[in-house]
Amino acid sequence: MNQVDNILLDFQQADEEKRLYLFLAHRELRSEFMAIEQQPEDQVAMPAAKKSSGSIRRCHQWCLDKLLPFPV
């Protein structure tokens, strides 16, 4: 496996905190991360141990709240 495959596999197996870290650390893979999040659970090759629906949306909203203190 190459490094990108390892990162995507880590993302699939990660809890919400590690997913946020990977999402922020690997900007170039964000579209792949979002695709993984949007797949139905039965289609994910290696489901995350503590996955909860909408975790990326919550992470995204949290980031926006921290980075954009003004209402949009």
Secondary structure, 3 states (H helix, E strand, C coil): CCHHHHHHHHHHHCCHHHHHHHHHHCHHHHHHHHHHHHCCHHHCCCCCCCCCCCHHHHHHHHHHHHHCCCCC
